[in-house]
Each structure stands twice: as C-alpha cells, then as structure tokens.
C-alpha cells in the first residue's frame, strides 16, 4: 500500500467524521500531518525492511482497539466470509458435510442445489476436487472449502467414493448461489405450542421467520417459544423487522443515538402476528440484535423472557468499506430499548481482555448459579407499561431466571466431544446403516416434502413428521455404535472409569440419537430430541403455561 493510498484512507476517515469534530480544522490538519510524517519516516528511514500493507492494517487495528470492544477491522480477504452468514447466501456446491478420518463425508445435499442436481447423495465421500486429492492428506477445512467454493456458473470436478459402488465416481458440479439460513429449527412442541430457534439475525431472518411461523400456525400453533440462546446478533434492521411482527402499530421497538448521529426511532407498523403467548429463551451469549428483539418484547409487555442475563451489547456498528476491499465496523451509536435502557455493559477503552472475561467473571461471582448475586443500582431501573421493573446497563435480566446446571454433561462426555469421538461414531455408524435407516423411517418422503415446501407449495405437516415420530419412538443407539465411541476414545488416549462411563451413557446415547436425526433430517429434529434436556427450554414451557405470569404483563 502506497503513502498516497494511505493518505486517501486517512482523509476518508476524517471526512466521515468531520461534521462532528469539535476540534478546529487547523488541529485536524496538524494531526494528519503528524500521521503522514510518521508513516513516511518509517517507510523511508527504518533500519529493516517492512511490510507497508501490514503496517497500515496494524495502525487501523490499533486505533480501533482504543475505542470500544466492538469496533473491528476485517482484511479484504476475509470480508466476504465474515458477512456470509448475515447476507443470506454464498456461492458454492451446496452440501452439508463433516470430516471422518480426514475424509469429507456428505451429510446432506441442499435441496434443489447444484450437488443434488449433479447426483451426489448423503454418505458420499469426496476424495478429489479437480486434480487435487483432499482425503488422507491432512488438508485443512479452510483449504478444502476454497477448492469447493467459487463463482456461480463455474464448474468443479469431484471424485467420490460411494458405499456399494466399486471404484471412484466422477461428478461435475456447476456452482450456484447457496442459501444460508438463520433459523436452525422450528417444530410443534405440542398441539398448540410452536418452537422457533434463531441462530443469528441476517438479511433473510424476517422472511424465514414468517415462513416458519406460517407453517406452525397452519399446524395449530397458538403460543410460541422463540429460542435465542447463543444468538450473537447481527443486523439491527433484521431485529426490527422481526420485532415488528409481534408489536402493535406505533409501538416502539428500539431507538439509536450517538455523538454524530441524531436519535432515530424504530416503531412497529404492520400489526401483530396472530400468536397468543410468547416466551423468549436467552442466555449469556444472547447479544446485540437478539437483545433488541428480547428488549422490545419485554418492554412492551408482549411476552416473558426466560433464562440467564444476556451478553449486554448495546452498541451499533456501521460498516466502512476501505479502498482495498477491507472493512471497518465502527461503533457510531448506542441503542436503547422502548423504555429507554441501554443494555451495554461497562468497559474500559483499550482493555478488551477484561471485557472478554465477563462470562468467566459471572461464573466466578456465582451469578450463573444464583440470580440473587446480581445487583443493579437504582439509576438503571426502568418500568414497563404494566409496571414491571426492568434494568439497563448490563444486558437483559429475564423474567424467569434459570441457574446454570453443570451436571448435565460429565467431564468424560465433554472430553469425548472435544476429541471428536462422538461425531466419529455417529458418522461411522450411519455410513454402514444409512440405507436401512432411510428406508425404515421414510426419510426420502420427508426430503421430497421439504423440497415442495421450499418451492412454496402446499405440504401436509404429516409428510414432514411421520418418519421422524417413528424414529423418536423406536430408534435406540446400538452397542456397536457405542463401541465405536470407546474405540476412538482409546485411540485418543482418553482414560475413564466404569462409573464415569455409566454416568455419561444416558446423555451420550441421547446426543448420538439427536446427531443421527440431524444427519437424516435436519437441525430441527436434532433440537427436538435435545431440547427436553435443556433447563431453560423446560422452564420456558412452564412459563408459557403460567397464567399468573401473563396476567402480570397484561395488567396495563
């Protein structure tokens, strides 16, 4: 990067904020001169050779580091990947996959996607991409993905090993746009209760949510659980669009305000979706846009929040594109909930290390085990229209607090998971029994119905449910699959006692059943099996049936 291009970046940065600068233009000119002289001196006089591009990037990172924990810089090569989950699509071959013993195994092909059209099926092992061997050579996932992805319309030749077929088969796949979904799961919990899990807030979230909710309403839903556990946020506008579906016309969703930008209000305008009761599940990793939705529902007395105190991010970032394709995400405002609370937790400028330790501090303080250890000053106290007390300055305190249960997974279970033993056993077991399972549990009928649903055609809910209901009732993880876990554990040097194995076994078998369901059907089926073990989910169901809780928020 030349001094001229660096000057362009610096001038652009000054231009973005000049209207709000309180310093005189002369002072700004002096600071610009200082930066340019320092940059030029280093470039021309420094004793050793230097990487000017890296020096410039380090300078930008250093400036942003001194502002706040959420102003960040992304190099040009990483911008597309960083925005992928938010933008709703990427260009590639359209598969879900996992790695088994250094080999890429196709878990599912995206319905209607390029790999399905080319003839790939679940269970295929991709061993070659064009002329490069990718199996058994310790190639990183990142390098494999670089070979599989590419511009829409380009082709890639895949060498595939398929069970029951001799030798390597070759497929030519024409890359296309592949949708990235932000809703992980939706299903009917009981005849009147629906469940929707949102992983993050991207450009397609509101549309995805409408489709899921419409399907659930058609299936008999009257009450809804929205699962935002682990949802790190995303686009503010996506949270606004989704909040709009729950609030009455004119009700406040959120407003933003910053030093250089005036107050901007976001209000509902389309009227409420026909859902009776709403419960939102949150935890310490529910952040940003997910807190906007939670705050809008809580402050407007539209529903009950269940779980643990949320992450506490109340800062709004704006992307700033730089000339070389890199990007800054610069904090420009705070956001405030309808009653005026900002959720942002305190931070010291330049001390991101302490900021990132917040969850550990919550654990050490006892907060995750007992809500009574959390104390908010009166200055952070706010009141909703129904008279409920809510707090700002430290995330969202749920209406129903659920302590962390550290006994669900044993130490052995966590170690088996970390070393890949569970995933290995599921993939290996499924690989040898896939055809039988697909036939026994009518999996192909599900995928045909799912394809019709994605094409906006009418689908009978039974076509999506019958096979899985049979699986839930009948399938049991075999001793053969458990032996695969033990074999892999031995290879990984994991030591354990018989009592530790016995204590681990019930949750291990349930998780393996859920993983197999995911690989046969989708993430919805995974969560449907695992959710009943999640204490926040269980308390959310209880809250939904609690008339007294909902009477409190309707007393306006």
C-alpha positions in Angstrom: 0.0 0.0 0.0 1.5 3.4 -1.0 1.7 6.6 1.0 -0.8 8.1 -1.4 -3.4 5.3 -0.8 -2.8 5.6 3.0 -3.5 9.3 2.7 -6.7 8.5 0.9 -7.8 6.2 3.7 -6.9 8.8 6.4 -8.7 11.6 4.5 -11.7 9.5 4.0 -11.8 8.7 7.8 -11.6 12.4 8.6 -14.3 13.2 6.1 -16.7 10.7 7.6 -16.5 12.4 11.0 -15.5 16.0 10.1 -19.1 17.3 10.6 -19.0 16.2 14.2 -15.4 17.1 15.1 -15.2 19.7 17.9 -11.6 20.4 17.2 -10.7 23.1 14.7 -9.8 22.3 11.1 -6.3 23.5 11.9 -6.0 21.0 14.7 -7.1 18.2 12.4 -4.6 19.3 9.7 -1.9 19.1 12.3 -2.9 15.6 13.3 -3.0 14.5 9.7 0.5 15.9 9.1 1.7 14.0 12.1 0.4 10.7 10.9 1.7 11.2 7.4 5.2 12.3 8.6 5.4 9.3 10.9 4.3 6.9 8.1 6.7 8.4 5.6 9.6 8.3 8.0 9.1 4.6 8.8 8.7 3.8 5.2 11.8 5.7 4.1 14.2 5.5 7.1 13.5 2.4 9.2 16.6 0.2 9.6 15.0 -3.1 8.4 12.6 -3.9 5.6 9.0 -3.5 6.4 5.7 -4.7 5.2 3.8 -1.5 4.4 0.5 -3.2 4.0 0.7 -4.9 7.3 1.9 -1.7 9.0 -1.1 0.1 7.7 -3.5 -2.6 8.8 -1.8 -2.7 12.3 -2.3 1.1 12.6 -6.0 0.8 11.8 -6.4 -2.1 14.2 -4.6 -0.2 16.9 -6.8 2.9 16.5 -10.0 0.8 16.7 -8.7 -1.1 19.7 -8.6 2.1 21.7 -12.2 2.9 21.0 -14.5 0.1 22.2 -14.7 -3.7 22.2 -16.9 -3.9 19.2 -15.2 -1.6 16.6 -13.2 -4.0 14.4 -11.2 -4.3 11.3 -11.5 -7.1 8.7 -8.8 -7.7 6.0 -10.1 -7.7 2.4 -9.5 -11.5 2.0 -11.9 -12.2 5.0 -14.7 -9.7 4.3 -16.8 -11.9 2.2 -16.6 -14.9 4.7 -17.3 -12.5 7.6 -20.5 -11.3 6.1 -21.7 -14.6 4.7 -24.0 -15.7 7.5 -25.6 -12.2 7.5 -26.1 -11.8 3.8 -28.1 -14.9 3.3 -26.1 -16.8 0.7 -22.7 -17.8 -0.7 -21.6 -19.3 -4.0 -20.6 -23.0 -3.9 -21.7 -26.6 -4.5 -24.4 -26.9 -1.8 -23.6 -29.6 0.7 -23.6 -30.1 4.4 -20.6 -32.1 5.4 -18.4 -33.4 8.2 -14.9 -34.8 8.3 -14.4 -38.5 9.1 -10.9 -39.7 9.5 -9.5 -36.9 7.2 -12.2 -37.5 4.6 -15.1 -35.2 3.7 -18.4 -37.0 4.1 -21.6 -35.5 2.6 -24.2 -35.3 5.4 -26.9 -33.8 3.2 -27.2 -32.0 -0.2 -29.0 -28.7 -0.2 -32.5 -29.4 -1.7 -32.5 -28.2 -5.3 -28.9 -27.2 -5.1 -26.1 -27.9 -7.5 -24.7 -31.1 -5.8 -28.1 -32.7 -5.7 -28.7 -31.9 -9.3 -25.3 -33.4 -10.2 -26.3 -36.7 -8.4 -24.4 -36.5 -5.1 -26.2 -38.1 -2.2 -25.8 -38.3 1.6 -23.0 -40.6 2.6 -20.8 -39.9 -0.4 -17.1 -39.3 0.4 -15.4 -36.6 -1.6 -11.8 -37.6 -2.1 -10.7 -35.4 -5.0 -11.5 -31.8 -6.1 -10.5 -31.2 -9.7 -6.9 -32.7 -9.8 -6.2 -32.3 -6.1 -6.5 -35.2 -3.6 -8.2 -33.9 -0.4 -8.6 -37.2 1.5 -5.9 -38.6 3.7 -3.5 -35.7 3.2 -4.3 -33.7 6.4 -5.7 -30.8 4.3 -7.4 -28.1 6.4 -11.1 -27.4 6.2 -10.3 -23.9 5.0 -8.3 -25.2 2.0 -11.0 -27.8 1.2 -13.7 -25.1 1.2 -11.5 -22.8 -1.1 -11.5 -25.6 -3.6 -15.2 -26.4 -3.4 -16.4 -22.8 -3.4 -16.3 -20.5 -6.4 -18.2 -18.1 -8.6 -21.7 -19.0 -9.7 -21.7 -20.7 -13.1 -18.2 -22.2 -12.8 -17.7 -26.0 -12.6 -15.8 -28.3 -10.3 -15.0 -32.0 -10.8 -15.4 -34.1 -7.8 -14.0 -37.6 -7.2 -16.4 -39.6 -5.0 -16.4 -42.9 -3.2 -19.9 -44.3 -2.6 -20.7 -47.2 -0.4 -21.7 -50.3 -2.5 -20.2 -48.9 -5.7 -16.8 -50.1 -6.8 -14.1 -47.5 -7.6 -14.2 -43.8 -7.7 -17.0 -42.0 -9.4 -16.7 -38.6 -11.0 -19.3 -35.8 -10.9 -19.1 -32.3 -12.5 -21.0 -29.8 -10.3 -21.9 -26.3 -11.6 -21.6 -23.9 -8.7 -24.6 -21.7 -7.8 -25.8 -19.4 -5.0 -26.4 -21.4 -1.9 -28.8 -20.0 0.8 -27.5 -19.5 4.3 -30.4 -20.0 6.8 -30.5 -18.1 10.1 -33.3 -20.2 11.6 -31.9 -23.5 12.8 -35.1 -25.3 13.9 -38.9 -25.0 14.1 -41.5 -27.6 15.1 -44.6 -28.1 17.1 -43.9 -28.9 20.8 -47.5 -29.9 21.4 -50.8 -29.4 19.6 -50.9 -25.6 20.4 -47.2 -24.7 21.1 -44.7 -23.8 18.4 -40.9 -23.5 18.7 -38.5 -21.5 16.5 -34.7 -21.3 17.1 -32.9 -18.3 15.5 -29.1 -18.6 15.3 -28.3 -15.0 14.2 -30.0 -12.0 12.6 -29.3 -11.7 8.9 -30.9 -10.2 5.8 -33.3 -13.2 5.4 -34.3 -13.7 9.0 -37.6 -12.0 8.9 -38.7 -13.8 5.7 -37.5 -17.2 7.1 -39.4 -16.5 10.4 -42.6 -15.7 8.5 -42.4 -18.9 6.6 -41.7 -21.0 9.7 -44.4 -19.2 11.8 -47.0 -19.6 9.0 -46.3 -23.3 8.8 -46.6 -23.6 12.6 -49.8 -21.6 12.6 -51.2 -23.9 9.9 -50.2 -26.8 12.1 -52.3 -25.4 15.1 -49.9 -23.1 16.9 -51.4 -20.6 19.3 -48.3 -20.0 21.6 -44.7 -19.6 20.6 -41.3 -20.2 22.1 -38.5 -18.2 20.4 -35.1 -19.6 21.2 -32.3 -17.0 21.2 -29.8 -19.0 23.3 -26.3 -18.5 21.9 -27.6 -16.0 19.3 -24.8 -13.4 18.9 -26.9 -10.9 17.0 -26.4 -9.5 13.5 -28.2 -6.8 11.6 -30.2 -4.2 13.6 -32.7 -3.9 10.8 -33.4 -7.7 10.9 -34.2 -7.5 14.6 -36.5 -4.5 13.9 -38.3 -6.4 11.1 -38.9 -9.4 13.3 -40.0 -7.3 16.3 -42.5 -5.7 14.0 -44.4 -8.9 13.7 -45.2 -9.0 17.5 -46.0 -5.4 18.4 -49.0 -3.2 17.8 -48.9 -0.3 15.3 -46.8 2.6 16.6 -45.2 0.7 19.5 -41.5 1.4 20.0 -39.1 -1.3 19.0 -35.7 0.4 19.6 -34.1 3.7 19.1 -30.4 4.7 18.5 -28.4 7.8 19.3 -24.8 8.7 19.1 -22.4 11.7 19.1 -22.5 12.3 15.4 -25.9 10.8 14.6 -29.2 12.1 16.0 -31.9 10.0 17.6 -33.5 7.5 15.3 -36.7 5.6 16.3 -37.9 2.3 15.0 -41.6 1.6 15.6 -43.9 -1.2 14.6 -46.2 -0.5 11.7 -47.8 -3.7 10.4 -49.7 -5.1 13.4 -49.3 -8.2 15.4 -49.0 -11.7 14.0 -51.8 -14.0 15.3 -49.8 -15.5 18.1 -51.3 -15.6 21.6 -48.5 -16.0 24.1 -44.7 -15.5 23.5 -41.8 -16.8 25.5 -38.2 -15.9 24.6 -35.3 -18.1 25.7 -32.0 -16.3 26.4 -28.6 -16.9 28.0 -25.2 -15.2 28.5 -24.4 -15.4 24.8 -27.6 -13.8 23.6 -26.3 -10.5 22.2 -26.9 -7.4 20.1 -29.8 -7.7 17.7 -31.1 -10.7 19.8 -31.2 -8.3 22.8 -33.1 -5.8 20.7 -35.9 -8.3 20.0 -35.9 -9.5 23.6 -36.0 -6.0 24.9 -38.8 -4.9 22.6 -40.9 -7.9 23.7 -40.1 -7.4 27.4 -40.5 -3.6 27.5 -43.8 -3.7 25.6 -45.1 -6.4 27.9 -45.6 -8.7 24.9 -44.0 -11.8 26.3 -41.9 -13.4 29.0 -38.1 -13.7 28.9 -36.7 -16.9 30.4 -33.1 -17.9 31.0 -30.0 -16.0 32.2 -28.8 -12.4 31.9 -27.9 -11.7 28.3 -24.4 -10.7 27.0 -25.0 -6.9 27.3 -24.1 -5.4 23.9 -25.8 -2.0 23.3 -23.5 -0.5 20.6 -24.4 -0.1 17.0 -21.7 -0.6 14.3 -21.7 0.8 10.8 -19.5 -0.9 8.1 -17.0 1.4 6.5 -15.6 0.0 3.2 -11.9 0.8 2.6 -10.3 1.2 -0.9 -8.5 -2.1 -0.9 -11.7 -4.1 -0.1 -11.1 -4.3 3.6 -13.7 -3.1 6.0 -14.0 -1.4 9.4 -17.1 -1.9 11.6 -17.2 1.3 13.5 -19.4 2.0 16.6 -21.5 5.0 15.8 -24.3 4.9 18.4 -25.9 3.3 21.4 -29.2 1.6 21.1 -32.0 1.9 23.6 -34.9 -0.2 24.4 -38.5 1.2 24.3 -38.4 2.3 27.9 -35.0 4.0 27.4 -32.5 1.5 28.8 -29.2 0.8 27.1 -28.0 -2.8 27.6 -24.3 -2.1 27.1 -22.2 -3.3 30.0 -19.3 -1.1 31.2 -15.9 -1.3 29.6 -12.6 0.4 29.7 -11.4 1.7 26.3 -8.4 -0.3 25.1 -9.0 -3.2 27.6 -10.7 -5.8 25.5 -9.1 -8.6 27.5 -11.0 -7.7 30.7 -14.2 -7.2 28.6 -13.9 -10.7 27.1 -13.5 -12.2 30.6 -17.0 -11.1 31.6 -18.6 -14.6 31.3 -15.8 -16.1 33.4 -16.4 -13.3 36.0 -20.1 -14.1 36.1 -19.3 -17.8 36.8 -16.8 -16.9 39.5 -19.1 -14.4 41.1 -21.8 -17.1 41.4 -24.2 -15.2 39.2 -24.8 -18.2 36.8 -25.9 -20.3 39.7 -27.9 -17.7 41.7 -29.7 -14.6 40.4 -29.6 -13.1 43.9 -25.9 -12.2 43.4 -26.8 -9.7 40.6 -27.4 -6.2 41.9 -28.4 -3.2 39.7 -28.2 0.4 41.0 -31.5 2.4 41.2 -30.2 4.6 38.4 -30.5 1.6 36.0 -34.1 0.8 37.0 -36.9 1.3 34.5 -40.6 0.4 34.4 -42.8 -1.0 31.7 -46.3 0.0 30.9 -47.6 -2.9 33.0 -45.5 -1.8 35.9 -42.8 -4.4 35.7 -39.3 -3.3 36.8 -36.6 -3.9 34.2 -32.9 -2.9 34.3 -30.4 -1.4 31.9 -26.6 -1.2 31.8 -25.9 -4.9 31.9 -27.9 -6.9 29.4 -31.5 -8.1 29.9 -32.5 -9.7 33.1 -35.0 -12.5 32.4 -38.5 -12.5 34.0 -37.8 -16.1 34.9 -34.2 -16.8 35.9 -32.7 -20.3 35.2 -29.5 -21.2 37.0 -26.8 -23.0 35.1 -26.8 -26.7 35.6 -23.2 -28.0 35.4 -24.2 -31.6 35.9 -25.9 -32.3 32.6 -22.6 -33.3 30.8 -20.0 -35.3 32.7 -16.3 -34.5 32.3 -15.9 -37.7 30.3 -18.7 -36.6 27.9 -17.0 -33.2 27.3 -13.7 -34.9 26.6 -15.3 -37.4 24.2 -16.9 -34.5 22.4 -13.8 -32.3 22.3 -11.7 -35.2 20.8 -14.3 -35.9 18.1 -15.2 -39.4 19.4 -19.0 -38.8 19.3 -19.1 -37.3 15.8 -16.8 -40.1 14.6 -19.0 -42.9 15.9 -22.2 -41.3 14.5 -20.7 -40.8 11.0 -19.2 -44.3 11.0 -22.4 -46.0 12.3 -24.6 -44.0 9.9 -22.3 -44.8 7.0 -22.8 -48.5 7.4 -26.5 -48.4 8.1 -27.8 -45.4 6.2 -29.9 -47.2 3.5 -31.7 -49.2 6.2 -32.5 -46.2 8.3 -33.7 -44.1 5.3 -36.0 -46.9 4.3 -37.2 -47.7 7.8 -38.0 -44.1 8.7 -39.3 -42.8 5.4 -36.6 -40.2 5.2 -36.9 -39.8 1.4 -40.6 -38.8 1.8 -39.5 -36.1 4.2 -37.0 -34.6 1.8 -39.5 -34.7 -1.1 -42.0 -32.8 1.1 -39.3 -30.4 2.3 -38.4 -29.6 -1.4 -42.0 -28.8 -2.1 -42.2 -26.6 0.9 -39.1 -24.6 -0.2 -40.9 -24.1 -3.6 -43.8 -22.6 -1.6 -46.1 -25.5 -2.5 -48.7 -26.9 -0.1 -47.2 -29.6 2.2 -49.2 -31.8 4.6 -47.4 -31.5 8.0 -47.7 -35.3 8.4 -45.4 -35.8 5.4 -42.7 -34.0 7.4 -43.4 -35.7 10.7 -44.4 -39.4 10.4 -41.0 -40.9 9.8 -39.3 -38.8 12.5 -42.0 -39.6 15.0 -41.4 -43.3 14.4 -37.6 -42.7 14.8 -38.2 -40.8 18.1 -40.2 -43.7 19.4 -38.2 -46.7 18.2 -34.6 -45.8 17.5 -32.0 -46.9 20.1 -28.3 -46.3 19.8 -26.7 -49.8 19.4 -23.9 -51.2 21.4 -22.0 -51.4 18.1 -22.1 -47.6 17.8 -21.1 -47.2 21.5 -18.1 -49.5 20.8 -17.1 -47.1 18.1 -17.0 -44.3 20.7 -14.9 -46.4 23.0 -12.5 -47.4 20.2 -12.0 -43.8 19.2 -11.6 -42.8 22.9 -8.8 -45.4 23.2 -7.1 -44.1 20.1 -7.2 -40.5 21.6 -5.7 -41.7 24.9 -8.9 -40.9 26.9 -8.9 -42.6 30.3 -12.0 -43.3 32.3 -13.5 -45.5 35.0 -16.6 -47.7 34.6 -18.5 -45.4 36.9 -17.7 -42.4 34.7 -18.8 -44.3 31.6 -22.1 -45.3 33.3 -22.8 -41.7 34.4 -22.0 -40.5 30.8 -24.1 -43.1 29.0 -27.7 -41.7 29.2 -26.8 -38.3 27.8 -24.3 -39.7 25.3 -26.9 -42.0 23.8 -29.4 -39.2 23.6 -26.9 -36.9 21.9 -25.9 -39.6 19.4 -29.6 -40.2 18.6 -30.0 -36.5 18.0 -26.9 -36.3 15.8 -28.2 -39.2 13.7 -31.6 -37.5 13.4 -29.9 -34.3 12.3 -27.9 -36.1 9.6 -31.0 -37.9 8.3 -33.5 -35.0 8.5 -32.3 -31.5 9.7 -31.3 -29.4 12.7 -35.0 -29.1 13.7 -35.0 -32.8 14.6 -31.7 -32.5 16.5 -33.2 -29.8 18.7 -36.5 -31.6 19.1 -34.6 -34.5 20.7 -32.1 -32.5 22.7 -34.3 -29.6 24.0 -36.2 -31.6 26.7 -32.8 -31.9 28.5 -32.2 -28.1 28.4 -33.3 -26.5 31.6 -34.0 -23.1 30.0 -36.3 -24.7 27.5 -38.1 -26.7 30.2 -38.6 -23.5 32.2 -39.8 -21.7 29.1 -42.5 -24.3 28.6 -43.6 -24.0 32.2 -43.7 -20.2 31.9 -45.9 -20.5 28.8 -48.5 -22.3 30.8 -48.3 -20.0 33.8 -51.4 -17.8 33.7 -50.2 -15.6 36.6 -47.1 -14.5 34.6 -49.1 -13.5 31.6 -51.7 -11.7 33.8 -48.9 -9.6 35.1 -47.8 -8.3 31.7 -51.4 -7.7 30.5 -52.2 -5.5 33.5 -51.9 -2.1 31.8 
